[in-house]
Amino acid sequence: VQLVESGGGLVQAGGSLRLSCVGSGRTFTYADMGWFRQAPGKEREFVARSLWIGSIYYAESVKGRFTVSRDNAKSTVYLQMNSLKPEDTAVYYCNVENDWGQGTQVTVSS
């Protein structure tokens, strides 16, 4: 299984970014797909998850600002990030069960 993230970058506070994660090597239709992030000096933390049955979960810190979605036909999960804050700065990782992407850097300047 391979997961490849894209869409990270540098943005000013209040801006938006959309991350994508494309999977290959298996069928993702019945897989729970999600996002984690890791800021410098901190542990990796949960951000959002899309369950294959349709449920969606968010960390409290991103509720109302981030939206996770998926396109099973494209084996892709997205993370739309709005109203970004400097504290959102981190490497964002795509996760599907026991598999992880390589991460994409998101930097939010104040």
C-alpha positions in Angstrom: 0.0 0.0 0.0 1.3 3.5 -0.9 -0.2 6.8 0.3 1.0 10.0 -1.3 0.1 13.4 0.2 0.2 16.7 -1.6 -1.1 20.2 -1.2 0.9 21.5 1.7 2.7 24.8 1.7 3.1 28.2 3.3 0.0 30.3 4.0 -0.9 33.3 6.1 -3.1 33.0 9.1 -6.7 33.0 8.0 -5.9 31.4 4.7 -6.9 28.0 3.3 -5.2 24.9 2.0 -6.5 21.6 0.6 -4.5 18.5 1.2 -4.9 15.4 -0.9 -3.8 11.8 -0.3 -3.9 9.3 -3.1 -3.7 5.6 -2.2 -2.7 2.7 -4.3 -2.1 -1.0 -3.8 -5.5 -1.9 -2.4 -9.2 -1.0 -2.5 -10.0 1.9 -0.2 -13.8 1.7 -0.5 -14.1 -0.2 2.8 -11.2 1.5 4.6 -11.3 4.2 7.2 -9.1 7.1 6.0 -7.8 10.0 8.0 -5.3 12.7 8.8 -2.9 13.2 11.6 -0.3 15.9 12.2 2.9 16.4 14.0 4.3 19.8 15.0 8.0 20.3 15.9 8.7 18.8 19.3 5.3 17.4 19.7 3.7 14.0 19.3 1.7 13.0 16.3 -2.0 13.9 16.9 -5.3 13.0 15.4 -6.9 15.6 13.1 -9.8 14.0 11.2 -11.2 10.7 10.0 -13.6 9.5 7.4 -15.1 6.0 8.1 -16.1 3.9 5.2 -19.6 3.6 6.7 -20.0 7.3 6.4 -19.2 8.7 9.9 -16.7 11.6 10.2 -14.8 12.7 13.2 -12.6 15.7 14.0 -10.3 16.8 16.7 -11.8 19.6 18.8 -9.1 22.0 17.7 -10.1 21.8 14.0 -13.9 21.5 14.2 -15.7 24.0 12.1 -12.5 24.9 10.2 -11.4 21.6 8.6 -13.4 19.3 6.4 -12.4 15.7 5.5 -13.9 14.1 2.4 -13.1 11.2 0.2 -13.5 10.0 -3.4 -13.4 6.2 -3.3 -13.3 6.0 -7.1 -10.0 7.9 -7.0 -8.8 6.2 -3.8 -8.3 9.7 -2.5 -9.0 11.5 0.8 -9.0 15.2 1.1 -8.5 17.7 4.0 -9.9 21.2 3.3 -8.4 23.5 5.9 -9.9 27.0 6.3 -9.2 29.8 8.8 -5.8 28.4 9.4 -3.9 29.4 12.5 -0.2 29.4 13.3 -0.8 26.6 15.7 -1.9 24.4 12.7 1.7 24.4 11.5 2.8 20.8 11.3 3.6 17.9 9.0 0.3 16.4 8.0 0.1 12.6 7.5 -2.5 10.5 5.7 -3.4 7.3 7.5 -5.3 4.3 6.3 -5.5 1.5 8.9 -1.8 0.6 9.5 -0.4 2.6 6.6 1.0 6.1 6.5 2.0 8.6 3.9 5.3 10.4 3.9 3.7 13.7 5.1 3.3 17.1 3.7 4.4 20.3 5.5 1.9 23.0 6.3 3.2 26.3 7.6 0.9 29.1 8.7 2.5 32.4 9.3 1.1 35.0 11.6 
